[in-house]
Amino acid sequence: MQMPNLKEAKVRTQNTPRTINYNIKEDYKSLGKNKTYFIKTYGCQMNEHDTENIKAILEQMSFRESPIMENADLILLNTCAIRENAHNKVFGMIGRIKHLKESKPNIIVGMCGCMVQEEIIAEEIKNKYKWLDIVFGTHNINELPRILSQSLKENKLALEVYSIEGDIIENMPVKRESKYKAWVNIMYGCDKFCTYCIVPYTRGKQRSRTKENIIKEINELKKSGYKEITLLGQNVNAYGKDLGVGYDMSDLLSEAAKTGIERVRFITSHPWDFTDSMIEIIKKYPNVMPYIHLPLQSGSNRILKLMGRRYTKESYLELFNKIKEIPNVAITTDIIVGFPGETEEDFNDTLEVVKACKYDSAFTFIFSPREGTPAAKMIDNTPLEIKEKRLYILNNLINKYAREANENYLNKIVPVLLENISEKNSEMLMGYTDTMKLVNVKAPKDKLGQIVNVKINEVKTWSMDGEIIDEI
């Protein structure tokens, strides 16, 4: 049994991360024969992509995917640690699964992801959830076959969660959720240590893949018919800083664009590392999409300092205005309300930045303390009802600007990658514009996977409706 340790997870050395090539032993390839699996994923895009890797590994072990949890022989929860709400959802699901296991004692149940990287959660699992079969973290997904085999042989909980700086695992198998768009990891971990954030502890230190492996993956995706890739990292803008070879995110963006794949995106950005050269590359290449997610978190300089964000409201707005010079660009953000010590004045500063930026949309949250982070120890005297009121005011403002941004698209013709059947109407298809606007389109199903010109004829706050225009 290997337990996580937050103090160890905070350590950062000058050691070069190991690069490990994944492979599966022959002994493990039949472990899942005649068995099925079900995975539920919580959290960010990194977790979603981890699930794609986990699914592929399980299928290498002869498991087949089950769309229904109750019918599966193996149930796995890939968890998120970013907010308390995510914890509550996971433990609620664990309770439901426990009842299922009581009636089907042979099912295998496991947890993985960021939540189990938290020391307090791993301790709770060890003491209260001994009926689980496997628990592994973000650093050893590649060891899933061995961990599962060990649990089956010993018939007891196999808990292996490492608090390490982390390696780079290449040649990981992937079962992609889409045939048309794909995540491409360019780096792992984060060294920013914002005072409220658990990610540097759960994901390890900032470490970049080589440009050769990234471009190779993009070229293979293009050859396989993929239309869009998203360069993925906890802080993509910092790509290459750890490599020490004078090659950064703007260079990688340029090379990715030169592959000729039709759409290139990247997420998530930190304002601290967003360079002028990145902006110039986005302007230069039409296949680098004019969509930027630029987390603000707070518009108060005092709160930004307490958060450890290392920029000011003024420098953020300066960067924002530079990015707005990109033709047709859409900018979204993240904002936290109710950070410890936030006053009405601090909150009003945030509202003023939102009014200045008029974001296309935003993810907004009430501060959620994460045990082990500095912010969790800060005095927080603001009542929940005041935080909820602030969130309500903020969301009304965000919704207003999101609607206004969408209204600018009415009667315009925009490119849309059609990727699935619409949830609102099975006779329509859904997809996204280059600026990441959700569009429901009147179109035949044989248009799936194509980038088509769509005339927008109806707008709402969070989506738009349109029809294909064959000629502009």
Phi, psi and omega in degrees: 000130180239115183262147177284159179217117186296326178295318178293326182292339181276344185296135174230123179243178176270007182296139176283129180299145174286147169253120184246131176270120181291140167205155182247135180288148180303326183300335185267351190287348179244010183300328184257018183301130181065020178239158180238163179228157175221130179238132171248130186248134176243148169101211195275181180297328178297319177295320178300318180289324174302319179297323176299321176292316182297317179301316181295321178297315179299322180287333170296333180270010176081006172289152172241146183285138174250131178284348184241121184303316185296340181266354187277151175271338178227127178241129183229132176254117177264109198258164181238145183244007193289330181216158181300326181301322179295320177302312184298320179297317182295312181292330173297318178292322178300320177298320178295319181291327179300318178298322179294319182292331178296328178268340178228076188297344182274354179290148179262129183235134181217163174231148176209185177093195190291325185299320182286348176284348179280129184305314184294325180287317179299321178295319178296319178298314182299323185269326188247344185234047182294346179284348174295158183258315182223140174220123177218161188256201183280342186268349186226038173302324181296342181265007181308315181303317180292317181297317180294317179299318180297316180297318181294322181289318186269347179056043176207170182300125172255104182248112180225101180231120184261138169255087185226168177292329173108155177250179170244120181258117178258164178064026176290134177290154182222130169251096188284141181290333183240152175269353190240336181224147189216145170279141173230108177297130174248339179200165181230157173075180182203141178245013185285323180053049169304142193294340182263353196257134180269347188302317179300335179277327185270339185245355177084187186282162180294123181210130188258142169286160177288149180299327182297316180291324179293310182295324176301315180297318179297315180298322178293322178294317178299316179298329180276000175100006179290142183261334188218138172233148175241118176287124194240136175190163176294330177210082189298330184298336182275006182309136173088344182300325182278347183281332176067031182241012178070028181237120187237192185297324179294322177296316180294318177302318180297314180293324177297317179297322183290347175294339179088000175300147194288331180221132175236127175235171174208148181196142006249149183261150168247130182305331183300324187255008182277113189260160176298326181293328175297316179299318180295322178295318179297321177294323189286320188253118181294341179269002167268114192292141180278059178225125183231129171260115188234089183303131176265310182074313174203151176261005180261125179299324179296316180288322177302321178293317177297328179284345183072032185279340173066025167217166178251168174304319183293316181290326176298313181295326177297315178295315179306314183292329174294316180295326180295346176285347174292125182304131173065021186288146172244137182233130176241172187207174170240140178220134176253130172251154176077023174300146183311125179087359181296125178262174175299323179296317177299315180297319179295328175298320177297315179300322180295322177294318178299319178295326179286323186271330181048060185301151176291329171190173181205148169264120185240142185216152165277138180309133179234112183293135176251119183301133181102344177268153180302323183295333180293340180264354182285147179291129182232098184261001184279123179298150181302322183296329176288319177299317180296322177296317178297317179298319179299314179298314180299314182297323177299320179291316178300315181298321179300312182287328176297317178295316179298320179298317180293325181298336177293345181269349185302128180070006175269159177255124186228152176282134180227129172273112181279119189236349181194172174283139183296139177288334184276338184201115184293349178271358181242162174251157177238155178190186184233143174288175175298334180266015174069033174268131178285127181230132171261129192234134170286107185199147176289156185294341179287357176272354179303135179088001180253150171265115187238158175275126184236131174269124181279121181243357175206135180237146175231186182291318187243003178203171179221157175245148179199182178222151182291135174246116184290329181229143178263000000 
